[in-house]
Amino acid sequence: MNELLKALYDNFYEKLPAAEIKAEIEECHQVLIDRLEKPERRLVLHIIDCKDQIAEDLSIDSFIAGFRLAMRLSQELNMYDEGRPTRPVWSEEDAL
């Protein structure tokens, strides 16, 4: 089930434009390249990659939790309408 929800997330989620932040990241990355030796650069980049992975995982988990909540609310609303069971939107009689 989570794979289906992840596919929905991938299909519908649109990343926010972040041109200013991306430019700042690139500028800081260039400063690190200039100031740090290769082992230290790798360590810093590894930390950044791990933080990015955490942010992505949290985003997916949040989407899945919101989707599940919406489905539960939808089920509740379909089963209850002002204290009485709801009538289906259409029935076989309507189709004739």
C-alpha positions as CSV (number, residue, x, y, z in Angstrom):
1,M,0.0,0.0,0.0
2,N,2.8,2.4,0.8
3,E,4.3,1.9,-2.7
4,L,1.0,3.0,-4.2
5,L,0.9,6.1,-1.9
6,K,4.5,6.9,-2.8
7,A,3.6,6.6,-6.5
8,L,0.7,9.1,-5.9
9,Y,3.1,11.4,-4.1
10,D,5.6,11.3,-7.0
11,N,2.8,11.9,-9.4
12,F,1.1,14.9,-7.6
13,Y,3.8,16.5,-5.6
14,E,5.4,19.6,-7.1
15,K,8.5,20.9,-5.6
16,L,8.4,24.6,-4.7
17,P,10.6,26.8,-6.8
18,A,13.6,27.7,-4.7
19,A,16.0,29.6,-7.0
20,E,17.3,31.9,-4.3
21,I,18.0,29.0,-1.9
22,K,19.7,26.9,-4.7
23,A,21.9,29.9,-5.6
24,E,22.9,30.3,-1.9
25,I,23.6,26.6,-1.7
26,E,25.8,26.7,-4.8
27,E,27.7,29.7,-3.4
28,C,28.3,28.0,-0.1
29,H,29.4,24.9,-1.9
30,Q,32.0,26.8,-3.9
31,V,33.3,28.4,-0.7
32,L,33.6,24.9,0.9
33,I,35.5,23.7,-2.2
34,D,37.9,26.6,-1.9
35,R,38.5,26.3,1.9
36,L,38.3,22.6,2.7
37,E,40.5,19.7,1.9
38,K,38.9,16.8,0.0
39,P,38.1,14.6,3.0
40,E,36.4,17.4,4.9
41,R,34.4,18.3,1.7
42,R,33.2,14.7,1.4
43,L,32.1,14.7,5.1
44,V,30.2,18.0,4.7
45,L,28.5,16.7,1.5
46,H,27.6,13.5,3.2
47,I,25.9,15.4,6.0
48,I,24.0,17.4,3.4
49,D,22.9,14.3,1.5
50,C,21.7,12.7,4.8
51,K,19.7,15.8,5.7
52,D,18.2,15.9,2.2
53,Q,17.2,12.2,2.6
54,I,15.6,12.9,5.9
55,A,13.6,15.9,4.4
56,E,12.4,13.8,1.5
57,D,11.4,10.9,3.8
58,L,9.5,13.3,6.1
59,S,7.7,14.8,3.1
60,I,6.6,11.4,1.8
61,D,5.5,10.3,5.3
62,S,3.5,13.6,5.7
63,F,1.8,13.0,2.3
64,I,0.9,9.5,3.2
65,A,-0.5,10.5,6.6
66,G,-2.6,13.2,5.0
67,F,-3.9,10.9,2.3
68,R,-4.9,8.3,4.9
69,L,-6.6,10.9,7.0
70,A,-8.5,12.2,3.9
71,M,-9.6,8.6,3.1
72,R,-10.8,8.0,6.7
73,L,-12.7,11.3,6.6
74,S,-14.2,10.4,3.2
75,Q,-15.3,7.0,4.6
76,E,-16.9,8.6,7.6
77,L,-18.7,11.1,5.5
78,N,-20.0,8.4,3.2
79,M,-21.3,6.4,6.1
80,Y,-22.9,9.2,8.0
81,D,-25.0,12.2,6.8
82,E,-26.7,14.2,9.5
83,G,-27.4,11.1,11.7
84,R,-28.6,8.8,9.0
85,P,-27.0,6.5,6.5
86,T,-26.4,8.1,3.1
87,R,-28.1,7.0,-0.1
88,P,-25.8,6.0,-2.9
89,V,-25.3,8.7,-5.5
90,W,-26.9,6.4,-8.1
91,S,-28.7,3.1,-8.0
92,E,-29.6,0.4,-10.5
93,E,-33.1,1.9,-10.7
94,D,-31.6,5.3,-11.8
95,A,-29.7,3.6,-14.5
96,L,-32.9,2.1,-16.1
